[in-house]
Amino acid sequence: MEITLFDPIDAHLHVRENALLKAVLRYSSEPFSAAVIMPNLSKPLIDTPTTLEYEEEILNHSSNFKPLMSLYFNDGLTLEELQRAHEKGIRFLKLYPKGMTTNAQNGTSDLLGEKTLEVLENAQKLGFILCVHAEQAGFCLDKEFLCHSVLETFTLSFPKLKIIIEHLSDWRSIALIEKHDNLYATLTLHHISMTLDDLLGGSLNPHCFCKPLIKTKKDQERLLSLALKAHPKISFGSDSAPHFVSKKHSANIPAGIFSAPILLPALCELFEKHNALENLQAFISDNAKKIYALDNLPNKKAHLSKKPFIVPTHTLCLNEKIAILRGGETLSWNLQEIA
């Protein structure tokens, strides 16, 4: 059995910086045509010049790959700065509630404040897409649900602004997406295939710790159903986020799952298991092209076959290990060729 996926798109990707970028970028830039690149670096991408510098770094270490750059939402995003970014081809704003995930200490503390709403009004005028880490302070399994009132305010106040709930994790958000025409979402491999049991059902597995948390079986099954039918308001976004094993095994574990090396084989395996391979093309590419109005992307064909693929346990950077999701396991699908 074989399948060819055309122009795969990852609508949510972390490729880090410097040596770590060089070590992990190829796992995404080779099989994927494009990816929405996250701006929460150690020095956040808060303006156009730093964002363009980062784009150049990515382009210097990849080929036939389009990084879709995003700006880190902040109070300094004046109309002039947004216009400057738009003129340079930057179309995405990423809003992080303060302290909710990795490198979100510079995030937005007042989500419905006057300055936040002013930036959103200007973003709507210019045609930006707003990507939201949709969590608010509260019980860890309810953080996404607790953000619903903010999302409703955004969607109703700015009806022409496309808003993306990044890494959808709570089944209760599905009704919200279906209620509002301008609200969409991305889904990760881990949220549609894993539950809290994978994180802490046996021994604690730090390599399955992410934000938002993987949740209950009900959440996983409802989200998987969206992916399997390639719901038109849902696109694939891996949220692949590499960390050194030394940090993952520390007392202060950073959130993030490095899934990039297995994405296409694992998705093929999952969709085939549920007799939905015919919908994988829409989930992995076609939906994103429509939602984000993407064109002129590098043409790419990923050929996969049903042959065993033993997942490496890790990759290396500066003699440090980066653990790969499902490392040591054997997947039933293998990425054979990229053309």
Stockholm file with secondary structure:
# STOCKHOLM 1.0

chainA/1-339         MEITLFDPIDAHLHVRENALLKAVLRYSSEPFSAAVIMPNLSKPLIDTPTTLEYEEEILNHSSNFKPLMSLYFNDGLTLEELQRAHEKGIRFLKLYPKGMTTNAQNGTSDLLGEKTLEVLENAQKLGFILCVHAEQAGFCLDKEFLCHSVLETFTLSFPKLKIIIEHLSDWRSIALIEKHDNLYATLTLHHISMTLDDLLGGSLNPHCFCKPLIKTKKDQERLLSLALKAHPKISFGSDSAPHFVSKKHSANIPAGIFSAPILLPALCELFEKHNALENLQAFISDNAKKIYALDNLPNKKAHLSKKPFIVPTHTLCLNEKIAILRGGETLSWNLQEIA
#=GR chainA/1-339 SS CEEEEESCEEEEECCCSHHHHHHHTHHHHTTCSEEEECCCSSSCCCSHHHHHHHHHHHHHTCSSCEEEEEEECCTTCCHHHHHHHHHTTCCEEEECBTTSSTTCTTSBSCTTSHHHHHHHHHHHHHTCEEEECCCCSSSGGGTTGGGHHHHHHHHHHCTTSEEEETTCCCGGGHHHHHHCTTEEEEECHHHHHCCHHHHHTSSCCGGGCCSSCCCCHHHHHHHHHHHHTTCTTEEECCCBCCCCHHHHTSSSCCCCBCCGGGHHHHHHHHHHHTTCGGGHHIIIIIHHHHHTTCCSCCCCEEEEESCCEECCSEEEETTEEEECTTTTCEESCEEEEEC
#=GC SS_cons         CEEEEESCEEEEECCCSHHHHHHHTHHHHTTCSEEEECCCSSSCCCSHHHHHHHHHHHHHTCSSCEEEEEEECCTTCCHHHHHHHHHTTCCEEEECBTTSSTTCTTSBSCTTSHHHHHHHHHHHHHTCEEEECCCCSSSGGGTTGGGHHHHHHHHHHCTTSEEEETTCCCGGGHHHHHHCTTEEEEECHHHHHCCHHHHHTSSCCGGGCCSSCCCCHHHHHHHHHHHHTTCTTEEECCCBCCCCHHHHTSSSCCCCBCCGGGHHHHHHHHHHHTTCGGGHHIIIIIHHHHHTTCCSCCCCEEEEESCCEECCSEEEETTEEEECTTTTCEESCEEEEEC
//
